Amino acid sequence: MSGRLRLRRGVVVATDPLVVEVDGAERPAWADTTLLGEMGEGDEVVVNVAALDLGLGSGGFDVVHVNLTRGLDQQADGEEHVIKLNYTSLQHAVEPVEGLPGQGTAEGEAESAAASAHAPVLVLPLHGHLAPAAWAVSRAAPGSRVGYVQTGGGALPGSFSRDVAELRERGLLCGHITAAPAYGGEHDALSTAGALDAAANRLGWDALLVGPGPGIIGSGTEFGHGGMAALDSAHAALSLRLPTTLSPRLSSSDPRDRHVDVSHHTYTVLELLLAPVDVVVPAGEEAIAAALEEAPGRHRLRSAPADLAGYEAAGLPSRTMGRSLAEDPLFFAAALAAGCALGEQVAAR
C-alpha cells in the first residue's frame, strides 16, 4: 500500500557519524536527538528506511523513529500543552512563540500591526540561500539582529541544519523559529504568520529571513515542490504589512533546464502572488533582470551587489546540490544580492 511507513529494527554500531546495522548491513542514519535523546552504541532502534531505499540524494540515510533501549522511559520537562506534529506518532508539546507576553489583547494586536511595518522580510527559495543571505546582511548592516524562520518545503526538524548551527555560533543569526509543520527550533510557532509577527514584535528582530529547511522536496511539476513555501511565506509577510523581498532561485549550471538562469520555481511564485514584492537581481546580470521583467505580476526589481569573493573567504557553506561556488556562482550571487538589499533596508531605518 502506498504511503505506508517503512520501519525496520536495527542496532546502533557508531554514533559519530550515526550508523545503524539493519538486516546485517551497516547504513548511515540520522536521529533527531531533540525529540529522541542521545543515541549510544548497542542501542536497539527502529529506523525509517524509505529515503535510503529509494536512493534519494539529500535524504540518503535512515531516520531513527524510536530508541527502544533508552527512549521509552523519557519524561518531558515543562508545562507546555500545545501539540506539534499533532495526531502523528511524533506529536509532542511545545510552548508556541505566538503566546509570548504582550499578545492576546486587542491593544496588543494593534501595537503588533503597527510595529510590524518596520521589520523587513526576505523570502528564501530554498535553504542554500540562508548562509549567503545572512552573511550579506551582516556586512550591509553590522550589528543588526537578523533571525531565521524555518517553514515547510524541506527538512522539518529544526536540529537538522548544520548551516543554522554555524550561523548561530558565528552570531550571524540572532534566533531560529520553526513554523508549523517545521519543529524543534529555539522557538516553535504554530503558523508562519505567527512566527513572523512574534519575531518582529516580541523577539525584537530587525530583519527576518524565512524559508524551508534543507533538502527541498519536488515532483518535477509546476506546483508540486517545496519552492511553493515561498508563496505562503510572502503572503504571510504581506498580510502583516511587512516590507517583503523575494530572493530568486537562479543558477548558471544546474543540469536541469527548468532551473537554469531563473528557475521555474521563482516564475511560478511570482505569477501566483496576490500582491507585488521586491525581487533582487545581482548587479551586472542584465539578462536575468530582463527575464524577471517578463515575469507575471507588478513586482519591483532591485539591483544589489554580490560579494562572491568575500563570501567564499568567510568560510561559510559554499556548495549547493553538489556544485561549488565556482561552479555555480549565479546561485550564490542571488542570495548575496538579496541579503545585501535586506541589509540596506535595515541600515536605512
RODREN-860664 format. One record per residue (C-alpha): residue number from 1; residue in three letters; chain; x, y, z. Coordinates in pm, whole numbers. Each point is the difference from the previous one (the first is absolute). Example, Ala and Ser with C-alpha at 12.3 -4.5 7.8 and 13.67 -1.06 7.14 Angstrom:
2
+-----+-----+---+--------+--------+--------+
!   k !   r ! c !     c1 !     c2 !     c3 !
+-----+-----+---+--------+--------+--------+
!   1 ! ALA ! A !   1230 !   -450 !    780 !
!   2 ! SER ! A !    137 !    344 !    -66 !
+-----+-----+---+--------+--------+--------+
***
This chain:
349
+-----+-----+---+--------+--------+--------+
!   k !   r ! c !     c1 !     c2 !     c3 !
+-----+-----+---+--------+--------+--------+
!   1 ! MET ! A !      0 !      0 !      0 !
!   2 ! SER ! A !    135 !    342 !    -97 !
!   3 ! GLY ! A !     82 !    228 !    291 !
!   4 ! ARG ! A !     82 !   -268 !    255 !
!   5 ! LEU ! A !    293 !     63 !    234 !
!   6 ! ARG ! A !    305 !   -210 !    -80 !
!   7 ! LEU ! A !    118 !    -86 !    349 !
!   8 ! ARG ! A !    275 !   -249 !     87 !
!   9 ! ARG ! A !    176 !   -102 !    320 !
!  10 ! GLY ! A !    369 !     78 !     26 !
!  11 ! VAL ! A !    293 !     39 !    237 !
!  12 ! VAL ! A !    220 !    308 !     34 !
!  13 ! VAL ! A !    359 !    -94 !    -89 !
!  14 ! ALA ! A !    149 !    354 !     -5 !
!  15 ! THR ! A !   -115 !    340 !    119 !
!  16 ! ASP ! A !    226 !    255 !   -173 !
!  17 ! PRO ! A !   -116 !    -21 !   -272 !
!  18 ! LEU ! A !   -303 !   -210 !     88 !
!  19 ! VAL ! A !      1 !   -347 !   -156 !
!  20 ! VAL ! A !   -268 !   -262 !     56 !
!  21 ! GLU ! A !     22 !   -368 !    -92 !
!  22 ! VAL ! A !   -322 !   -113 !   -170 !
!  23 ! ASP ! A !    -42 !   -358 !   -123 !
!  24 ! GLY ! A !    376 !    -55 !     16 !
!  25 ! ALA ! A !     92 !    317 !   -195 !
!  26 ! GLU ! A !    152 !    313 !    152 !
!  27 ! ARG ! A !   -192 !    306 !   -117 !
!  28 ! PRO ! A !     43 !    375 !     59 !
!  29 ! ALA ! A !   -271 !    143 !    223 !
!  30 ! TRP ! A !   -118 !    317 !    170 !
!  31 ! ALA ! A !   -180 !     46 !    331 !
!  32 ! ASP ! A !   -181 !    311 !    116 !
!  33 ! THR ! A !    146 !      7 !    349 !
!  34 ! THR ! A !   -223 !    294 !     89 !
!  35 ! LEU ! A !   -294 !   -239 !     -7 !
!  36 ! LEU ! A !    166 !   -336 !     64 !
!  37 ! GLY ! A !    298 !     73 !    225 !
!  38 ! GLU ! A !    355 !   -118 !    -51 !
!  39 ! MET ! A !     91 !   -320 !   -183 !
!  40 ! GLY ! A !    258 !   -247 !    132 !
!  41 ! GLU ! A !    187 !   -290 !   -155 !
!  42 ! GLY ! A !   -195 !   -320 !     45 !
!  43 ! ASP ! A !   -337 !    176 !     30 !
!  44 ! GLU ! A !   -285 !   -184 !   -166 !
!  45 ! VAL ! A !   -192 !    240 !   -220 !
!  46 ! VAL ! A !   -279 !      7 !   -256 !
!  47 ! VAL ! A !     95 !    187 !   -318 !
!  48 ! ASN ! A !   -197 !    131 !   -294 !
!  49 ! VAL ! A !    183 !   -132 !   -308 !
!  50 ! ALA ! A !   -211 !    165 !   -272 !
!  51 ! ALA ! A !    244 !    268 !   -118 !
!  52 ! LEU ! A !    310 !   -220 !    -16 !
!  53 ! ASP ! A !   -188 !   -282 !   -171 !
!  54 ! LEU ! A !   -128 !    248 !   -261 !
!  55 ! GLY ! A !    352 !    133 !    -61 !
!  56 ! LEU ! A !    -89 !    362 !     73 !
!  57 ! GLY ! A !    301 !    228 !    -27 !
!  58 ! SER ! A !    -48 !    244 !    288 !
!  59 ! GLY ! A !   -195 !   -254 !    207 !
!  60 ! GLY ! A !    231 !   -294 !    -55 !
!  61 ! PHE ! A !     -4 !   -138 !    353 !
!  62 ! ASP ! A !   -231 !   -174 !    242 !
!  63 ! VAL ! A !   -185 !    204 !    263 !
!  64 ! VAL ! A !    -34 !   -129 !    354 !
!  65 ! HIS ! A !   -366 !    -24 !     96 !
!  66 ! VAL ! A !     44 !   -117 !    360 !
!  67 ! ASN ! A !    280 !   -117 !    229 !
!  68 ! LEU ! A !   -127 !   -319 !    164 !
!  69 ! THR ! A !    292 !    -21 !    240 !
!  70 ! ARG ! A !    -14 !    338 !    169 !
!  71 ! GLY ! A !   -285 !    192 !   -159 !
!  72 ! LEU ! A !   -312 !   -156 !    149 !
!  73 ! ASP ! A !     29 !    137 !    352 !
!  74 ! GLN ! A !     95 !    363 !    -73 !
!  75 ! GLN ! A !   -202 !    263 !    180 !
!  76 ! ALA ! A !    -85 !    333 !   -163 !
!  77 ! ASP ! A !     93 !    316 !    189 !
!  78 ! GLY ! A !   -213 !    314 !     25 !
!  79 ! GLU ! A !   -370 !     70 !     -2 !
!  80 ! GLU ! A !    -60 !     47 !   -372 !
!  81 ! HIS ! A !   -339 !   -116 !   -120 !
!  82 ! VAL ! A !    -15 !    100 !   -369 !
!  83 ! ILE ! A !     79 !   -287 !   -236 !
!  84 ! LYS ! A !    218 !     -1 !   -312 !
!  85 ! LEU ! A !     -1 !   -282 !   -256 !
!  86 ! ASN ! A !   -341 !    -62 !    146 !
!  87 ! TYR ! A !   -165 !   -338 !    -55 !
!  88 ! THR ! A !    325 !   -157 !   -119 !
!  89 ! SER ! A !    216 !   -238 !    198 !
!  90 ! LEU ! A !    244 !    289 !     50 !
!  91 ! GLN ! A !   -246 !    246 !    155 !
!  92 ! HIS ! A !    151 !    194 !    287 !
!  93 ! ALA ! A !    -84 !    303 !    211 !
!  94 ! VAL ! A !    154 !    342 !    -63 !
!  95 ! GLU ! A !    -31 !    353 !    134 !
!  96 ! PRO ! A !   -103 !    201 !   -308 !
!  97 ! VAL ! A !    188 !    320 !    -62 !
!  98 ! GLU ! A !   -331 !    164 !    -89 !
!  99 ! GLY ! A !    -89 !    -18 !    369 !
! 100 ! LEU ! A !    289 !    211 !    124 !
! 101 ! PRO ! A !   -102 !    287 !    234 !
! 102 ! GLY ! A !   -172 !    294 !   -163 !
! 103 ! GLN ! A !   -225 !   -190 !   -236 !
! 104 ! GLY ! A !   -361 !   -103 !     28 !
! 105 ! THR ! A !   -166 !    339 !     64 !
! 106 ! ALA ! A !   -152 !    248 !   -240 !
! 107 ! GLU ! A !    251 !    263 !    113 !
! 108 ! GLY ! A !    292 !   -241 !    -44 !
! 109 ! GLU ! A !   -117 !    -98 !   -347 !
! 110 ! ALA ! A !    -21 !    367 !   -105 !
! 111 ! GLU ! A !    353 !     62 !    124 !
! 112 ! SER ! A !    115 !   -314 !   -182 !
! 113 ! ALA ! A !   -136 !    115 !   -335 !
! 114 ! ALA ! A !    160 !    342 !     35 !
! 115 ! ALA ! A !    343 !   -131 !     98 !
! 116 ! SER ! A !      4 !   -265 !   -272 !
! 117 ! ALA ! A !     14 !    263 !   -272 !
! 118 ! HIS ! A !    365 !     69 !     87 !
! 119 ! ALA ! A !    151 !   -351 !    -17 !
! 120 ! PRO ! A !     92 !   -105 !   -356 !
! 121 ! VAL ! A !    -31 !   -361 !   -111 !
! 122 ! LEU ! A !    210 !   -188 !   -255 !
! 123 ! VAL ! A !   -174 !   -309 !   -139 !
! 124 ! LEU ! A !    251 !   -271 !    -94 !
! 125 ! PRO ! A !    -74 !   -253 !   -277 !
! 126 ! LEU ! A !    199 !   -280 !    163 !
! 127 ! HIS ! A !    235 !    -62 !    292 !
! 128 ! GLY ! A !    320 !     56 !   -197 !
! 129 ! HIS ! A !    -77 !    373 !     -6 !
! 130 ! LEU ! A !      1 !     32 !    379 !
! 131 ! ALA ! A !    373 !     20 !     73 !
! 132 ! PRO ! A !     96 !    243 !   -281 !
! 133 ! ALA ! A !   -302 !    220 !     70 !
! 134 ! ALA ! A !     72 !     16 !    374 !
! 135 ! TRP ! A !    367 !     80 !    -65 !
! 136 ! ALA ! A !    -90 !    275 !   -247 !
! 137 ! VAL ! A !   -244 !    159 !    246 !
! 138 ! SER ! A !    273 !     10 !    265 !
! 139 ! ARG ! A !    231 !    180 !   -241 !
! 140 ! ALA ! A !   -259 !    256 !   -108 !
! 141 ! ALA ! A !   -143 !     61 !    349 !
! 142 ! PRO ! A !    262 !    -92 !    263 !
! 143 ! GLY ! A !   -144 !    -76 !    341 !
! 144 ! SER ! A !   -355 !    -53 !   -123 !
! 145 ! ARG ! A !   -214 !   -275 !    150 !
! 146 ! VAL ! A !    -89 !   -233 !   -286 !
! 147 ! GLY ! A !   -179 !   -329 !     66 !
! 148 ! TYR ! A !   -126 !   -300 !   -194 !
! 149 ! VAL ! A !   -353 !   -135 !    -24 !
! 150 ! GLN ! A !      3 !   -358 !   -130 !
! 151 ! THR ! A !   -308 !   -112 !   -191 !
! 152 ! GLY ! A !   -117 !   -313 !   -176 !
! 153 ! GLY ! A !    128 !    -87 !   -347 !
! 154 ! GLY ! A !    318 !   -176 !    113 !
! 155 ! ALA ! A !    124 !   -176 !    313 !
! 156 ! LEU ! A !   -237 !     60 !    290 !
! 157 ! PRO ! A !    222 !    -61 !    309 !
! 158 ! GLY ! A !    159 !    321 !    121 !
! 159 ! SER ! A !    308 !   -189 !    117 !
! 160 ! PHE ! A !     78 !   -143 !   -344 !
! 161 ! SER ! A !    169 !    305 !   -154 !
! 162 ! ARG ! A !    376 !     29 !     47 !
! 163 ! ASP ! A !    -20 !    345 !   -161 !
! 164 ! VAL ! A !   -230 !    132 !    274 !
! 165 ! ALA ! A !    232 !   -132 !    271 !
! 166 ! GLU ! A !    304 !    166 !   -159 !
! 167 ! LEU ! A !   -177 !    330 !    -63 !
! 168 ! ARG ! A !   -122 !     11 !    361 !
! 169 ! GLU ! A !    350 !    -82 !    127 !
! 170 ! ARG ! A !    151 !    281 !   -207 !
! 171 ! GLY ! A !   -265 !    248 !    109 !
! 172 ! LEU ! A !   -137 !     44 !   -352 !
! 173 ! LEU ! A !   -347 !   -108 !    113 !
! 174 ! CYS ! A !   -156 !    130 !    321 !
! 175 ! GLY ! A !   -261 !   -275 !     20 !
! 176 ! HIS ! A !   -182 !   -289 !   -165 !
! 177 ! ILE ! A !   -376 !    -58 !     -7 !
! 178 ! THR ! A !   -151 !   -313 !   -148 !
! 179 ! ALA ! A !   -347 !     67 !   -140 !
! 180 ! ALA ! A !   -251 !   -280 !    -46 !
! 181 ! PRO ! A !     54 !   -258 !   -135 !
! 182 ! ALA ! A !    371 !     54 !     82 !
! 183 ! TYR ! A !     86 !    -59 !    365 !
! 184 ! GLY ! A !    278 !     -3 !    256 !
! 185 ! GLY ! A !    157 !    344 !    -44 !
! 186 ! GLU ! A !     88 !    233 !    284 !
! 187 ! HIS ! A !   -363 !    108 !    -21 !
! 188 ! ASP ! A !   -296 !   -181 !   -153 !
! 189 ! ALA ! A !   -280 !    179 !   -183 !
! 190 ! LEU ! A !   -332 !   -145 !   -102 !
! 191 ! SER ! A !    -10 !    202 !   -324 !
! 192 ! THR ! A !    236 !    194 !   -220 !
! 193 ! ALA ! A !   -196 !    320 !     59 !
! 194 ! GLY ! A !     24 !    -58 !    374 !
! 195 ! ALA ! A !    374 !    -57 !    -27 !
! 196 ! LEU ! A !     59 !    320 !   -199 !
! 197 ! ASP ! A !   -215 !    208 !    233 !
! 198 ! ALA ! A !    169 !   -134 !    313 !
! 199 ! ALA ! A !    348 !     47 !   -147 !
! 200 ! ALA ! A !    -65 !    360 !    -95 !
! 201 ! ASN ! A !   -199 !    106 !    303 !
! 202 ! ARG ! A !     85 !   -229 !    291 !
! 203 ! LEU ! A !    358 !   -111 !    -66 !
! 204 ! GLY ! A !    124 !    332 !   -137 !
! 205 ! TRP ! A !    151 !   -124 !   -325 !
! 206 ! ASP ! A !    102 !    279 !   -239 !
! 207 ! ALA ! A !    -46 !   -215 !   -311 !
! 208 ! LEU ! A !   -138 !   -345 !    -75 !
! 209 ! LEU ! A !    122 !   -274 !   -231 !
! 210 ! VAL ! A !   -275 !   -252 !    -72 !
! 211 ! GLY ! A !     31 !   -319 !   -203 !
! 212 ! PRO ! A !      0 !   -381 !      0 !
! 213 ! GLY ! A !    242 !   -231 !    173 !
! 214 ! PRO ! A !    262 !   -204 !   -190 !
! 215 ! GLY ! A !    -90 !   -245 !   -273 !
! 216 ! ILE ! A !   -281 !    168 !   -193 !
! 217 ! ILE ! A !   -269 !   -242 !   -117 !
! 218 ! GLY ! A !   -109 !    -26 !   -361 !
! 219 ! SER ! A !   -204 !   -196 !   -253 !
! 220 ! GLY ! A !    113 !    166 !   -322 !
! 221 ! THR ! A !   -341 !    165 !    -39 !
! 222 ! GLU ! A !   -106 !    364 !     -4 !
! 223 ! PHE ! A !   -147 !     13 !    348 !
! 224 ! GLY ! A !    118 !   -319 !    172 !
! 225 ! HIS ! A !    326 !    116 !    159 !
! 226 ! GLY ! A !    132 !    152 !    319 !
! 227 ! GLY ! A !     64 !    330 !   -172 !
! 228 ! MET ! A !   -372 !     70 !     34 !
! 229 ! ALA ! A !     69 !     73 !    368 !
! 230 ! ALA ! A !    132 !    338 !   -120 !
! 231 ! LEU ! A !   -349 !     89 !   -119 !
! 232 ! ASP ! A !   -151 !    -66 !    341 !
! 233 ! SER ! A !    284 !    179 !    180 !
! 234 ! ALA ! A !    -27 !    308 !   -221 !
! 235 ! HIS ! A !   -376 !     16 !     50 !
! 236 ! ALA ! A !     44 !    -30 !    377 !
! 237 ! ALA ! A !    250 !    287 !      1 !
! 238 ! LEU ! A !   -216 !    216 !   -224 !
! 239 ! SER ! A !   -306 !    -62 !    214 !
! 240 ! LEU ! A !    190 !    135 !    300 !
! 241 ! ARG ! A !    103 !    306 !   -203 !
! 242 ! LEU ! A !    366 !    -95 !     21 !
! 243 ! PRO ! A !    226 !    128 !   -283 !
! 244 ! THR ! A !     42 !   -317 !   -205 !
! 245 ! THR ! A !    289 !    -91 !   -229 !
! 246 ! LEU ! A !     43 !   -322 !   -199 !
! 247 ! SER ! A !    339 !   -159 !    -59 !
! 248 ! PRO ! A !    -32 !   -165 !   -344 !
! 249 ! ARG ! A !    130 !   -348 !    -67 !
! 250 ! LEU ! A !    267 !     44 !   -268 !
! 251 ! SER ! A !    261 !   -235 !   -141 !
! 252 ! SER ! A !    272 !     12 !   -265 !
! 253 ! SER ! A !     66 !   -376 !     -9 !
! 254 ! ASP ! A !   -293 !   -203 !    131 !
! 255 ! PRO ! A !    -22 !   -314 !   -218 !
! 256 ! ARG ! A !   -379 !     38 !    -20 !
! 257 ! ASP ! A !   -110 !    253 !   -260 !
! 258 ! ARG ! A !   -299 !    109 !    210 !
! 259 ! HIS ! A !    237 !    140 !    265 !
! 260 ! VAL ! A !    257 !    170 !   -227 !
! 261 ! ASP ! A !     14 !    380 !     23 !
! 262 ! VAL ! A !   -337 !     75 !    171 !
! 263 ! SER ! A !   -151 !   -318 !    146 !
! 264 ! HIS ! A !   -359 !    -89 !    -82 !
! 265 ! HIS ! A !    -51 !     -6 !    379 !
! 266 ! THR ! A !     51 !    377 !      8 !
! 267 ! TYR ! A !   -214 !     67 !   -307 !
! 268 ! THR ! A !   -287 !   -200 !    152 !
! 269 ! VAL ! A !     12 !    187 !    331 !
! 270 ! LEU ! A !     14 !    339 !   -174 !
! 271 ! GLU ! A !   -298 !    -95 !   -217 !
! 272 ! LEU ! A !   -214 !   -114 !    294 !
! 273 ! LEU ! A !     78 !    279 !    247 !
! 274 ! LEU ! A !   -306 !    211 !     76 !
! 275 ! ALA ! A !    201 !    320 !     59 !
! 276 ! PRO ! A !    331 !    142 !   -122 !
! 277 ! VAL ! A !    329 !    -70 !    176 !
! 278 ! ASP ! A !    356 !    117 !    -53 !
! 279 ! VAL ! A !    219 !   -240 !   -199 !
! 280 ! VAL ! A !    377 !     44 !     20 !
! 281 ! VAL ! A !    229 !    -55 !   -299 !
! 282 ! PRO ! A !    379 !    -21 !     41 !
! 283 ! ALA ! A !    168 !    310 !   -141 !
! 284 ! GLY ! A !    120 !    -46 !   -357 !
! 285 ! GLU ! A !   -241 !   -282 !    -84 !
! 286 ! GLU ! A !   -194 !    182 !   -272 !
! 287 ! ALA ! A !   -126 !   -320 !   -164 !
! 288 ! ILE ! A !   -145 !   -121 !    331 !
! 289 ! ALA ! A !   -162 !    339 !     58 !
! 290 ! ALA ! A !   -156 !    -13 !   -345 !
! 291 ! ALA ! A !   -136 !   -348 !     64 !
! 292 ! LEU ! A !   -151 !    105 !    332 !
! 293 ! GLU ! A !   -150 !    312 !   -161 !
! 294 ! GLU ! A !   -209 !   -239 !   -210 !
! 295 ! ALA ! A !   -122 !   -194 !    304 !
! 296 ! PRO ! A !   -371 !     41 !     78 !
! 297 ! GLY ! A !   -106 !    252 !    261 !
! 298 ! ARG ! A !     92 !    358 !     80 !
! 299 ! HIS ! A !    306 !    -88 !    202 !
! 300 ! ARG ! A !    276 !    253 !     63 !
! 301 ! LEU ! A !    352 !    -91 !   -113 !
! 302 ! ARG ! A !    293 !    118 !    208 !
! 303 ! SER ! A !    370 !    -38 !    -67 !
! 304 ! ALA ! A !    265 !    -65 !    266 !
! 305 ! PRO ! A !    364 !   -110 !     -3 !
! 306 ! ALA ! A !    103 !   -358 !     73 !
! 307 ! ASP ! A !    340 !    -34 !    169 !
! 308 ! LEU ! A !     85 !   -354 !   -110 !
! 309 ! ALA ! A !    368 !     26 !     90 !
! 310 ! GLY ! A !    -73 !    134 !    346 !
! 311 ! TYR ! A !   -254 !   -271 !     71 !
! 312 ! GLU ! A !    232 !   -276 !   -118 !
! 313 ! ALA ! A !    276 !    138 !    224 !
! 314 ! ALA ! A !   -238 !     -7 !    298 !
! 315 ! GLY ! A !     10 !   -380 !      0 !
! 316 ! LEU ! A !   -377 !    -40 !     17 !
! 317 ! PRO ! A !   -190 !   -273 !   -192 !
! 318 ! SER ! A !     78 !     41 !   -370 !
! 319 ! ARG ! A !   -142 !   -308 !   -170 !
! 320 ! THR ! A !   -348 !    -57 !   -136 !
! 321 ! MET ! A !   -126 !   -336 !   -123 !
! 322 ! GLY ! A !    356 !   -120 !    -49 !
! 323 ! ARG ! A !    117 !    314 !   -183 !
! 324 ! SER ! A !    256 !    243 !    141 !
! 325 ! LEU ! A !    -21 !    379 !     -4 !
! 326 ! ALA ! A !    247 !      4 !   -289 !
! 327 ! GLU ! A !   -217 !   -245 !   -194 !
! 328 ! ASP ! A !   -328 !    185 !     60 !
! 329 ! PRO ! A !     79 !    362 !     93 !
! 330 ! LEU ! A !   -343 !    127 !   -104 !
! 331 ! PHE ! A !   -173 !   -210 !    264 !
! 332 ! PHE ! A !    202 !    163 !    278 !
! 333 ! ALA ! A !     -7 !    344 !   -161 !
! 334 ! ALA ! A !   -382 !     -1 !     21 !
! 335 ! ALA ! A !      3 !    -62 !    375 !
! 336 ! LEU ! A !    286 !    242 !     65 !
! 337 ! ALA ! A !   -169 !    280 !   -193 !
! 338 ! ALA ! A !   -331 !    -60 !    175 !
! 339 ! GLY ! A !    169 !      1 !    340 !
! 340 ! CYS ! A !    184 !    320 !    -87 !
! 341 ! ALA ! A !   -329 !    166 !   -101 !
! 342 ! LEU ! A !   -161 !   -111 !    326 !
! 343 ! GLY ! A !    294 !    136 !    197 !
! 344 ! GLU ! A !    -28 !    332 !   -180 !
! 345 ! GLN ! A !   -366 !     19 !    106 !
! 346 ! VAL ! A !     97 !    -61 !    362 !
! 347 ! ALA ! A !    285 !    251 !     -9 !
! 348 ! ALA ! A !   -228 !    267 !   -147 !
! 349 ! ARG ! A !   -250 !    -21 !    287 !
+-----+-----+---+--------+--------+--------+
***
